[in-house]
Amino acid sequence: TDPITDIAPNTANSGGRISIIDGANVTSRGICWSTFPNPTIADRKTNDGIGTGNFKSILTDLTANTIYYARAYAVYSEGTTYGNEFSFITPTVDIDGNIYNAVTIGTQIWMVENLKTTRYNDGTDIPNITDKAKWAALTTGAYCWYNNDTSNKNPYGALYNWYTVNTGKLAPAGWHVPSDEEWKTLIDYLGGEAGSGGKLKEAGSSHWKMSVFYPPTNSSGFTALPGGNRSVGEFLGLTYVGVWWSSSELFGYYGWERGLYYNDNTVTRSYYEKNIGFSVRCV
């Protein structure tokens, strides 16, 4: 079975290679898939010709935000045989039409991009507050783009205050903003706070300021980005730091967050005033 590529919310590409099976004629071949492991030709399948050799397949009518299992099949005179199995996750589409990919890390599934929706999942607009004095005085939900510049929407996503997170309506269906404990589960799986930063950060220097002493590897696939923050109205740290809210609060005044810095492989844990703007990842 060929690896699954070009995964979209409703389609994906694959294929395979059929070798000679005891000289028997291959009368049907393709990819079969299901939401359960070990799919068979009784499940959804493509029909990509006959005979041996290479073939290409397009998987259609997939559902967004779903885990699928797929493998090649060949029908021949002695029955049906199957290739190796691949699993994949179709991207999620938020209420604004933004697409998010996902990665499995340990027992969790995380989005690969920062959230960038401008509306709650019930369709209500999230206020876009550009004035720094108004932002600093907020006690309700709001978002902004770094430097109030929409060109920072991609790839860094939006900066949200904690009040937005606390509505419970920020994440697309099937997702939620992680609690402090869920962040801990992720970081513990990767080896703990002291050494997980490089495993989480996007590799290379396309977005992160490069550190020769702490080069990021993104070995987890999390692809953390340095979206900076909005602290009491001022924008700080783009390309230097990424900070993500959790849904957990402290004493009613602060929210817990997790931070990554370009010049360190430590994942920090701290609490900040709820009116500060941080990035959001969903789990």
Steps between C-alpha positions, in 0.01 A plus 500: 500500500625846413505759783193720526568847354318825415260445788211747486180513707315283245764337276844338511740329259668162522568199278709189507696235320370152414760227461445170320296267723581143395435599141131561571318777314414808706142589407459801730733724697489825697487647848241414763441709811294524817485679835605168655831313460542223242258628235380256235337522158166483684577855616555806280742435216638625171520287186822576318527250220626145470831319483828551681716810530452847644169684531377832639185556705286794610299451818181708492200590717710507815378679811702782655663446841489121474759224545508257205683174433591409142686221316543367149309195385517256208226257396629192314400143431587376849319779684599845628827614649590827672801726533640680802265736683532878544295719733437869443293787638297724272536873574246702697317801357397776743197725469702753295615231255858480632653153465699333779707185474556266792767274645482214748748538787480221754135458598398848380411658168613863461445762234815581303408869455410782738133591511399791275122518517330839533171347614391269777375159392139619541555766233534796738771750406801529729580871545818605320655758734782703346524789749754418771321683781174322425685168479666553837164576665317192367313260726324324212617301199694656212764424240754684286771432246859570602568871442137521384634377166285242320807371315594330828187285490695243301690324637490636858127507560314741727581620850209443741451612857407238760142620520455378143632156596270487803185527290540135401395602148838577340599158366343327196263209565684197633785709644565703813763727650727275709502518876824545692491126573466415129803717423685307771402168338650617169822628653550199725462271198779693326734469798412787730527878504880516493551348156173503307519846347704404197273202437197730486637793298477516121839403352712749309509878503203589281315633805711446812805717556777243470711396798817306422491353852134390499403407143135386485424154361117477511544127558153492658330650195337768720651782288490773766534852359632820663185713480608742774245652737305813586586613851287786641445625150859476372614240247814304588706201392404407144756242371654486852230341714180299477252491790176300517210533738361206690136493610608484865495804729672596826322686783252650255749766391746309284507230234764229461710498183790315335786680329786427261802721430738502206812478721393217730363146477298535822122514497399761755185494712370818654186704564409840360224757520197393300504809277832406338488370143656158435474239227261204531545137395220247521505135605 
